[in-house]
């Protein structure tokens, strides 16, 4: 099965202490869990193995005209002027910055498959197994894993490159949801598998 590594929303807005979401505690949890360090190890392993890498980010127009969701969390993003394309928040953290030949997907919702070219690209490249990790666990990671399963992909969640603002949300997904729609692995195991080809 051909594989790809999908790094989800590891952008400054979420994972940097100066980010408009990260500043409210998520960046500290990301740091405490070693998310960026582990994600970099996975990124290096994927690159060394020639495995395709996709970098996904949340990004809106300055007027948010491309934002369809009416969920309560969106009001917070808008009032903070968060995740505007071209600004600091939508740039990827330097630890996991994309290489020139790696695909970048910009989404306007939780699910990176919705209204983007991600699924078409994966299918065109014959990819079936999706290694997933990012923030937040209960939003983009869970949504990606659920959709990937429904669409016929094999999602594998790399647990230690995921984080959520509330550890209980992370643990619930990893323990109860991820095994039902795919499998769960670790950075160490992913790197070992990538090295074996």
MIFIVEX-766058 format. One line per field, with one value per residue: x, y, z of N, C-alpha, C, O in turn. Coordinates in Angstrom, 3 decimals. Layout:
BEGIN
n_u (X|...)
n_v (Y|...)
n_w (Z|...)
ca_u (X|...)
ca_v (Y|...)
ca_w (Z|...)
c_u (X|...)
c_v (Y|...)
c_w (Z|...)
o_u (X|...)
o_v (Y|...)
o_w (Z|...)
# end
This chain:
BEGIN
n_u (0.847|0.692|1.920|1.330|2.380|0.513|0.550|-1.153|-2.491|-0.265|0.556|1.567|-0.464|-1.695|0.293|2.365|3.440|2.862|0.773|-2.696|-4.479|-2.814|-1.758|-3.567|-3.110|-2.850|-0.391|1.418|0.705|1.309|4.075|4.771|4.057|5.859|5.239|6.019|8.735|8.593|7.025|8.812|10.738|9.230|8.718|11.323|11.913|9.979|10.712|13.291|12.625|11.358|8.657|5.568|4.628|2.154|1.161|-1.160|-3.238|-5.226|-6.884|-8.067|-9.747|-9.241|-11.738|-13.257|-15.096|-14.969|-15.468|-17.508|-18.619|-20.812|-20.378|-19.814|-17.111|-16.025|-16.726|-14.932|-12.497|-12.852|-13.233|-10.750|-9.260|-7.972|-5.993|-5.646|-4.914|-1.639|-0.684|1.190|0.035|-0.900|1.337|3.547|4.957|8.422|9.878|8.639|8.483|7.341|8.948|10.030|8.893|6.709|3.257|0.900|-2.041|-4.685|-7.327|-10.756|-12.221|-12.859|-12.405|-9.974|-10.435|-12.670|-13.886|-11.329|-8.403|-7.352|-8.220|-8.419|-5.744|-4.452|-5.626|-4.840|-2.163|-2.051|-2.184|-2.910|-2.618|-2.743|-0.786|-1.353|-1.217|-1.385|-2.846|-6.004|-6.387|-9.052|-10.408|-9.263|-7.634|-9.258|-11.455|-10.191|-9.308|-11.744|-13.053|-11.189|-11.309|-13.993|-13.717|-12.193|-9.492|-6.641|-6.346|-3.759|-3.056|-0.630|0.117|1.728|2.263|0.127|-2.222|-4.509|-6.530|-7.721|-6.731|-8.409|-10.057|-8.243|-7.384|-9.793|-10.355|-8.038|-8.152|-10.772|-11.984|-10.123|-9.057|-11.312|-11.717|-9.336|-5.880|-3.499|-0.349|3.107|5.653|8.198|7.668|6.604|8.832|10.582|9.167|9.062|11.755|12.199|10.946)
n_v (-1.187|2.127|4.972|8.135|11.009|13.092|16.212|18.076|21.184|22.289|24.964|28.366|29.803|27.968|26.447|28.025|30.107|32.775|32.642|33.109|31.217|29.361|30.869|30.674|28.453|26.092|25.981|25.575|23.013|21.604|21.984|20.710|18.081|17.475|17.689|19.095|18.459|15.665|15.523|16.587|14.568|12.545|13.773|14.000|11.272|10.415|11.914|10.901|8.345|8.745|9.141|10.640|13.876|15.840|19.047|20.538|23.340|25.776|28.461|31.693|34.184|37.752|38.918|36.818|35.676|33.230|31.418|28.955|27.685|27.984|27.545|28.021|28.370|29.677|32.349|33.234|32.958|34.839|37.261|37.547|37.895|35.700|33.181|34.176|34.123|34.617|35.927|35.755|33.700|31.698|30.621|27.826|26.245|26.784|24.476|22.393|23.110|23.162|21.465|22.574|20.914|19.719|19.131|21.657|22.168|24.328|24.915|25.750|24.856|22.251|19.625|18.436|17.359|18.484|20.605|20.960|20.026|17.697|14.930|14.158|14.470|12.552|10.211|10.296|9.853|7.301|6.685|5.020|4.518|6.638|8.442|10.272|13.330|16.045|19.182|20.328|17.335|16.350|17.665|18.444|16.130|13.965|14.371|14.039|11.371|9.966|10.677|9.742|6.982|6.481|7.086|5.100|5.006|4.053|5.094|6.060|7.042|9.045|9.104|10.673|13.013|14.554|16.783|18.247|20.949|20.138|17.456|15.237|15.170|14.519|11.987|10.542|10.353|8.984|6.594|5.556|6.244|6.399|3.677|2.463|3.419|3.239|2.831|3.200|4.676|5.370|7.952|6.764|4.149|4.759|5.944|3.782|2.012|3.534|3.613|1.020|0.901)
n_w (0.000|-0.975|0.734|2.462|4.306|6.300|7.609|9.883|10.259|11.590|12.053|12.616|13.944|15.568|16.935|17.853|20.555|20.101|18.408|17.600|18.482|19.680|21.787|23.828|25.316|23.824|22.447|24.499|25.374|23.056|23.064|25.517|24.943|22.987|20.314|17.909|17.705|17.463|15.149|13.321|13.272|12.083|9.645|8.575|8.358|6.520|4.262|3.800|3.064|0.708|0.784|0.002|1.217|2.765|3.617|5.624|6.189|7.987|6.543|5.731|3.666|4.140|4.688|5.488|3.780|2.609|4.557|5.661|7.877|10.696|13.303|16.834|17.495|15.334|15.500|17.416|16.037|13.977|15.421|16.523|14.321|13.159|11.462|8.789|5.422|4.258|6.420|9.543|11.100|9.346|8.281|8.192|11.066|11.626|12.313|11.013|8.364|4.974|2.234|-1.034|-2.963|-1.800|-1.210|-0.406|1.296|1.629|3.723|4.552|6.611|9.053|8.022|5.875|3.403|2.308|-0.152|-1.220|-3.139|-2.152|-1.961|-4.657|-5.459|-3.836|-4.820|-7.527|-7.212|-6.322|-3.624|-0.607|2.151|4.906|6.937|9.803|11.646|14.004|15.037|16.046|17.970|18.304|16.367|13.461|13.141|13.938|12.192|9.718|9.876|10.122|7.684|5.828|6.242|5.458|2.775|1.737|2.273|4.314|7.395|9.623|12.723|14.132|17.257|19.031|17.681|17.872|19.466|21.811|23.133|25.490|27.328|27.716|25.489|23.488|24.435|24.365|21.609|20.656|22.109|21.793|19.279|17.064|16.820|15.806|13.262|12.008|12.578|15.287|15.884|16.754|16.785|16.860|15.909|13.384|12.108|12.044|10.386|8.037|7.360|6.632|4.267)
ca_u (0.000|1.472|1.600|1.692|2.326|-0.259|0.742|-2.413|-2.623|0.922|0.808|1.886|-1.652|-2.067|1.370|3.317|2.879|2.382|-0.407|-3.940|-5.055|-1.756|-1.538|-4.554|-2.747|-2.566|1.046|2.101|0.446|2.113|5.464|4.891|3.934|6.914|4.576|6.807|9.964|8.221|6.586|10.018|11.321|8.399|8.944|12.647|11.837|9.196|11.540|14.377|12.031|10.695|7.217|4.954|4.215|1.175|1.027|-2.502|-3.409|-6.474|-6.601|-9.234|-9.631|-9.352|-13.133|-13.856|-16.189|-14.821|-15.738|-18.897|-19.104|-21.451|-20.135|-19.427|-15.663|-15.691|-16.822|-13.666|-11.472|-13.098|-13.018|-9.306|-8.602|-7.069|-5.871|-5.808|-3.869|-0.625|-0.206|2.020|-0.708|-1.094|2.626|3.855|6.027|9.707|10.333|8.014|8.218|7.311|9.944|9.461|8.156|5.655|1.938|0.263|-3.491|-5.293|-8.741|-11.548|-13.086|-12.114|-12.075|-9.105|-10.903|-13.849|-13.616|-9.914|-7.993|-6.579|-8.606|-8.041|-4.284|-4.111|-6.052|-3.984|-0.840|-2.168|-1.928|-4.005|-2.408|-2.496|-0.281|-1.929|-0.909|-1.494|-3.688|-6.212|-6.713|-10.497|-10.966|-8.743|-7.134|-10.419|-12.212|-9.408|-9.322|-13.090|-13.326|-10.286|-11.889|-15.186|-13.331|-11.444|-8.081|-6.308|-5.729|-2.917|-2.834|0.620|-0.419|2.566|2.344|-1.208|-2.520|-5.781|-6.526|-8.135|-6.194|-9.484|-10.513|-7.196|-7.408|-11.023|-10.193|-6.984|-8.549|-12.085|-12.399|-9.096|-8.993|-12.522|-11.671|-7.996|-4.943|-2.727|1.067|3.948|6.752|9.260|7.231|6.498|10.175|11.116|8.465|9.493|13.120|12.150|10.337)
ca_v (0.000|3.364|5.808|9.552|11.628|14.338|17.027|18.809|22.454|22.620|26.331|29.255|30.214|26.917|25.806|29.016|30.900|34.047|32.389|33.577|30.053|28.810|31.709|30.350|27.209|24.966|25.953|24.982|21.576|21.123|21.933|19.690|16.750|17.273|17.486|19.587|17.647|14.352|15.713|16.766|13.239|11.871|14.458|13.576|9.862|10.326|12.439|9.952|7.161|9.132|9.108|11.948|14.611|16.895|19.991|21.107|24.482|26.523|29.816|32.395|35.544|38.732|39.208|35.535|35.328|31.822|30.613|28.502|27.206|28.941|27.050|29.059|28.610|30.556|33.717|33.537|33.157|36.105|38.413|37.648|38.025|34.548|32.289|34.888|33.739|35.640|36.451|34.874|32.556|30.621|30.042|26.622|26.423|26.496|23.105|21.455|23.865|22.331|21.568|23.177|19.932|19.101|19.718|22.444|22.272|25.345|24.600|26.754|24.119|21.247|18.492|18.864|16.802|19.220|21.774|21.083|19.006|16.660|13.560|13.928|14.322|11.256|9.159|10.368|9.338|5.911|6.584|4.380|4.620|8.019|8.678|11.553|13.914|17.492|19.790|19.637|15.919|16.095|18.390|18.079|14.749|13.070|14.549|13.441|9.909|9.481|10.822|8.850|5.646|6.444|7.218|3.927|5.073|3.419|6.114|5.656|8.241|9.057|9.674|11.661|14.291|15.133|17.433|18.961|21.861|19.365|16.106|14.245|15.095|13.761|10.599|9.898|9.999|7.981|5.334|5.025|6.513|6.050|2.239|2.028|3.874|3.019|2.325|4.211|4.342|6.373|8.476|5.748|3.062|5.285|6.130|2.447|1.490|4.313|3.226|-0.303|1.022)
ca_w (0.000|-1.018|1.882|2.525|5.629|6.317|8.812|9.910|10.993|12.387|11.613|13.734|14.691|16.514|17.699|18.352|21.658|19.572|17.588|18.235|19.149|20.515|22.968|24.865|25.987|22.938|22.141|25.666|25.323|21.928|23.536|26.561|24.326|21.997|19.022|16.774|17.629|16.907|13.761|12.502|13.087|11.081|8.371|8.089|7.984|5.276|3.170|3.533|2.432|-0.539|0.990|-0.201|2.408|2.526|4.724|5.617|7.090|7.967|6.079|5.197|3.136|5.224|5.023|5.872|2.866|2.243|5.749|5.607|9.171|11.595|14.656|17.792|17.493|14.214|15.992|18.069|15.005|13.285|16.307|16.734|13.001|13.117|10.296|7.520|4.472|4.021|7.691|10.370|11.610|8.369|7.900|8.949|12.039|10.968|12.594|10.069|7.135|3.767|1.175|-2.245|-3.772|-1.007|-1.422|0.650|1.154|2.487|3.884|5.267|7.523|9.809|7.171|4.771|2.130|1.852|-0.991|-1.581|-4.105|-1.466|-2.313|-6.051|-5.498|-3.253|-5.742|-8.713|-6.859|-5.910|-2.183|0.124|3.596|5.299|8.289|10.188|12.945|14.037|16.075|17.313|17.809|18.220|15.226|12.144|13.078|13.957|10.953|8.629|10.008|9.816|6.262|5.098|6.339|4.604|1.368|1.296|2.655|5.593|8.236|10.745|13.536|14.894|18.488|19.702|16.958|18.007|20.748|21.915|24.282|26.657|27.159|27.671|24.100|22.797|24.881|23.890|20.200|20.492|22.740|21.392|17.895|16.075|16.510|15.095|11.868|11.473|13.578|16.008|15.983|17.401|15.970|16.782|15.028|12.028|11.563|11.768|9.201|6.867|7.033|6.008|2.952)
c_u (0.888|0.984|1.954|1.589|1.575|-0.050|-0.353|-2.374|-1.462|1.436|0.950|0.675|-1.986|-0.935|2.412|2.679|2.359|1.159|-1.678|-4.730|-4.038|-1.544|-2.470|-4.315|-2.379|-1.069|1.834|1.908|1.247|3.570|5.661|4.852|5.039|6.394|5.457|8.100|9.666|7.782|7.785|10.712|10.548|8.624|10.277|12.614|11.073|10.024|12.645|13.875|11.390|9.186|6.638|4.485|3.234|1.072|-0.331|-2.558|-4.811|-6.149|-7.802|-8.829|-9.764|-10.787|-13.920|-15.041|-16.134|-15.053|-17.215|-19.469|-19.732|-21.302|-19.600|-17.942|-15.246|-15.776|-15.544|-12.543|-11.620|-12.795|-11.537|-8.521|-7.570|-7.110|-6.170|-4.614|-2.926|-0.072|0.552|1.293|-0.877|0.220|2.883|5.003|7.355|10.217|9.811|7.672|8.254|8.542|9.249|8.591|7.023|4.340|1.459|-1.218|-3.986|-6.796|-9.435|-12.513|-12.237|-11.569|-11.210|-9.501|-12.029|-13.439|-12.135|-9.601|-7.289|-6.941|-8.210|-6.541|-3.860|-4.458|-5.181|-2.612|-0.880|-1.935|-3.151|-3.863|-2.023|-2.039|-0.666|-1.400|-1.036|-2.369|-4.909|-6.726|-8.193|-11.165|-10.361|-8.262|-8.301|-11.219|-11.500|-9.463|-10.683|-13.375|-12.467|-10.822|-13.099|-14.821|-12.454|-9.953|-7.898|-5.616|-4.948|-2.574|-1.534|0.343|0.416|2.937|0.955|-1.350|-3.870|-5.722|-6.896|-7.625|-7.271|-10.018|-9.525|-7.315|-8.645|-10.883|-9.196|-7.442|-9.799|-12.419|-11.377|-9.016|-10.213|-12.484|-10.317|-7.117|-4.186|-1.282|1.793|5.003|7.827|8.889|7.120|7.871|10.802|10.478|8.907|10.878|13.180|11.519|8.956)
c_v (1.244|4.328|7.270|10.000|12.943|15.034|18.088|20.016|22.731|23.987|27.227|29.616|29.235|26.536|26.768|29.807|32.263|33.880|32.727|32.442|29.474|29.559|31.360|28.981|26.055|24.856|25.318|23.470|20.934|20.981|20.808|18.272|16.479|17.101|17.912|18.801|16.294|14.469|15.899|15.431|12.460|12.461|14.025|12.131|9.678|10.802|11.471|8.719|7.474|9.085|10.502|12.559|15.700|17.745|20.675|22.267|25.063|27.946|30.434|33.691|36.529|39.061|37.961|35.142|33.853|30.883|30.237|28.135|28.331|28.481|28.167|29.380|29.594|32.018|34.153|33.776|34.518|37.307|38.624|37.842|36.919|33.845|32.983|34.571|34.926|36.259|35.362|33.585|31.416|30.073|28.814|26.898|26.021|25.074|22.116|22.156|22.950|22.529|22.082|22.206|19.250|19.873|20.467|22.545|23.325|25.095|25.713|26.096|23.091|20.157|18.929|18.292|17.635|20.489|22.033|20.001|17.823|15.251|13.230|13.672|12.963|10.118|9.136|9.769|7.922|5.671|5.998|4.505|6.060|8.066|10.110|12.023|15.415|17.961|20.436|18.225|15.705|16.847|17.867|16.631|13.773|13.156|13.878|11.925|9.337|9.546|9.866|7.424|5.513|6.428|6.070|3.992|4.341|4.456|5.499|6.933|8.090|9.831|10.805|12.862|14.938|15.788|18.112|19.876|21.165|17.934|15.023|14.079|14.282|12.280|9.859|9.466|8.858|6.615|4.718|5.162|6.017|4.550|1.715|2.400|3.635|2.389|3.490|3.744|5.475|6.873|7.416|4.638|3.536|5.401|4.790|1.855|2.216|3.889|1.867|-0.266|0.435)
c_w (0.000|0.058|1.657|3.977|5.508|7.654|8.831|10.844|11.946|11.942|12.834|14.577|15.806|17.465|18.253|19.492|21.217|18.675|18.336|18.886|20.142|21.813|24.121|25.495|25.080|22.636|23.282|25.684|24.198|22.356|24.545|25.987|23.301|20.589|17.846|16.607|17.011|15.458|12.837|12.245|12.026|9.696|7.765|7.608|6.674|4.086|2.796|2.794|1.084|-0.443|0.767|1.126|1.987|3.789|4.596|6.602|6.937|7.529|5.385|4.495|4.295|5.625|5.441|4.987|2.459|3.430|5.784|6.960|9.988|13.048|15.544|17.740|16.392|14.623|16.675|17.082|14.340|14.174|16.606|15.440|12.816|11.768|8.977|6.623|4.233|5.292|8.460|10.752|10.640|7.830|8.768|9.908|11.391|11.187|11.564|8.751|5.915|2.896|-0.084|-3.035|-3.004|-1.134|-0.187|0.329|2.144|2.511|4.655|6.252|8.258|8.896|5.981|3.411|1.522|1.101|-1.234|-2.616|-3.480|-1.934|-3.751|-6.163|-4.956|-4.207|-6.992|-8.452|-6.291|-4.428|-1.476|1.642|3.934|6.746|8.669|11.537|12.871|15.172|15.418|17.044|17.529|17.068|13.927|12.086|13.046|12.659|9.781|8.676|9.641|8.315|5.446|5.104|5.415|3.127|0.876|1.536|3.984|6.475|9.397|11.514|14.319|16.179|19.060|18.832|16.896|19.380|20.644|23.129|25.585|26.459|27.076|26.252|23.266|23.139|24.380|22.433|20.029|21.000|22.117|19.908|16.884|15.793|15.748|13.620|11.218|12.529|14.195|16.088|16.700|16.426|15.777|15.803|13.580|11.381|11.207|10.525|7.937|6.418|6.329|4.615|2.953)
o_u (1.739|-0.220|2.760|0.821|1.946|-0.427|-0.464|-2.241|-1.657|2.582|0.511|0.781|-2.496|-1.165|3.261|1.499|1.506|0.575|-1.729|-5.566|-4.370|-1.189|-2.194|-5.207|-1.677|-0.534|2.808|2.846|1.800|4.220|6.616|5.531|5.143|7.027|5.616|8.510|10.399|8.121|7.776|11.213|11.142|8.709|10.350|13.207|11.471|10.034|12.907|14.600|10.928|8.499|7.177|4.015|3.444|0.914|-0.619|-2.006|-5.483|-5.241|-8.466|-7.735|-10.337|-11.037|-15.117|-15.895|-17.136|-14.851|-18.076|-20.675|-19.261|-22.013|-19.011|-17.550|-14.222|-14.991|-15.116|-11.731|-10.647|-12.167|-11.112|-7.294|-6.447|-8.100|-6.876|-3.459|-3.356|0.892|0.549|1.882|-0.988|0.217|2.487|5.905|7.410|10.913|10.465|6.679|9.101|9.105|8.023|7.650|6.432|4.323|1.591|-1.603|-3.738|-7.453|-8.787|-13.498|-11.017|-10.393|-11.670|-8.960|-12.312|-12.735|-11.723|-10.449|-6.687|-6.055|-7.719|-6.114|-3.009|-3.681|-4.820|-1.974|0.138|-1.534|-4.281|-4.866|-1.109|-2.804|-0.345|-1.168|-0.825|-2.605|-4.807|-7.396|-8.551|-12.361|-10.901|-8.464|-8.329|-11.613|-12.135|-9.641|-10.768|-13.880|-12.944|-10.790|-13.211|-15.527|-12.021|-9.213|-8.866|-4.415|-5.400|-1.875|-1.358|0.337|-0.136|3.819|0.653|-0.681|-4.319|-4.955|-6.436|-8.045|-7.063|-10.389|-9.924|-7.344|-8.563|-11.249|-9.478|-7.148|-9.874|-13.071|-11.726|-8.916|-10.155|-13.152|-10.167|-7.555|-4.225|-1.014|1.170|5.215|8.306|9.702|7.492|8.053|11.479|11.167|9.103|11.146|14.087|11.546|8.280)
o_v (1.400|4.480|7.607|9.449|13.808|14.511|18.897|19.876|23.342|24.139|26.887|29.722|29.624|26.324|26.362|30.148|32.846|34.869|32.640|32.692|29.148|28.961|31.711|28.417|25.135|23.749|24.603|22.728|19.847|19.982|20.039|17.374|15.361|16.446|17.155|18.511|15.828|13.623|15.424|15.184|11.799|11.738|13.719|11.796|8.884|10.166|11.244|8.120|6.567|8.999|11.470|11.859|16.393|17.221|21.314|22.196|24.876|28.572|29.797|34.219|36.185|39.441|38.046|34.359|33.293|29.675|31.107|28.257|29.468|28.967|29.134|30.533|30.265|32.842|35.298|34.683|35.252|38.267|39.740|37.941|37.163|33.899|32.430|34.732|36.063|37.023|34.196|32.505|30.265|29.155|28.769|27.681|25.018|24.528|21.114|21.822|22.061|23.622|22.031|22.628|18.295|21.104|19.982|22.954|23.225|25.067|26.516|26.704|23.069|19.804|19.718|18.700|17.502|21.341|23.176|19.163|17.018|14.465|12.134|12.764|12.295|9.180|8.060|9.240|7.404|4.579|6.424|4.588|6.630|7.768|11.052|11.225|16.009|17.238|21.021|17.959|14.961|16.679|16.927|15.964|12.859|12.134|13.226|11.269|8.335|8.584|9.253|6.741|4.537|5.829|6.070|3.132|4.049|4.681|4.561|7.803|7.132|11.062|11.801|13.642|15.740|15.395|18.499|19.621|21.558|17.263|13.997|12.975|13.459|11.427|8.687|8.347|7.880|5.593|3.502|4.286|5.295|4.167|0.656|1.760|3.811|1.519|4.615|2.567|6.418|6.280|7.200|4.237|2.813|4.998|4.671|1.261|1.595|3.814|1.600|-1.253|0.445)
o_w (0.875|0.267|0.789|4.766|4.714|8.702|7.910|12.059|12.997|11.518|13.933|15.799|16.857|18.655|19.046|19.414|21.887|18.232|19.562|19.754|21.281|22.829|25.268|26.130|25.500|22.577|23.046|25.978|24.365|22.048|24.438|26.485|22.796|19.761|16.888|15.483|16.139|14.631|11.701|11.148|11.174|8.703|6.575|6.582|5.822|3.033|1.614|1.999|0.392|-1.461|1.304|2.023|0.991|4.892|3.583|7.700|5.922|8.076|4.567|4.696|5.329|6.769|5.715|5.405|2.014|3.309|5.922|7.176|9.978|13.927|15.061|17.920|16.517|14.153|16.537|17.260|14.164|13.726|16.907|15.448|12.376|11.039|8.134|7.018|4.036|5.252|8.067|10.727|11.062|7.009|9.933|9.610|10.679|10.331|11.274|8.105|5.830|2.831|-0.186|-3.708|-3.509|-1.162|0.936|-0.766|3.345|1.471|5.327|6.672|8.097|8.987|5.155|2.383|0.331|1.644|-1.430|-2.924|-4.191|-2.268|-4.023|-6.877|-5.543|-4.378|-7.468|-9.362|-5.833|-4.024|-1.714|2.350|3.339|7.664|7.946|12.445|11.813|16.141|14.340|16.046|16.616|16.827|13.343|11.071|12.222|12.097|8.952|7.649|8.930|7.737|4.492|4.081|4.673|2.317|-0.276|1.059|4.686|6.323|10.054|10.995|15.072|16.184|19.528|19.193|16.013|20.336|19.565|24.057|26.657|25.517|26.428|25.853|22.442|22.253|24.013|22.071|19.336|20.380|21.936|19.340|15.949|14.627|15.124|12.808|10.009|13.283|13.695|16.330|17.190|15.368|14.664|14.970|12.656|10.232|10.185|9.696|6.893|5.219|5.540|3.879|1.924)
# end
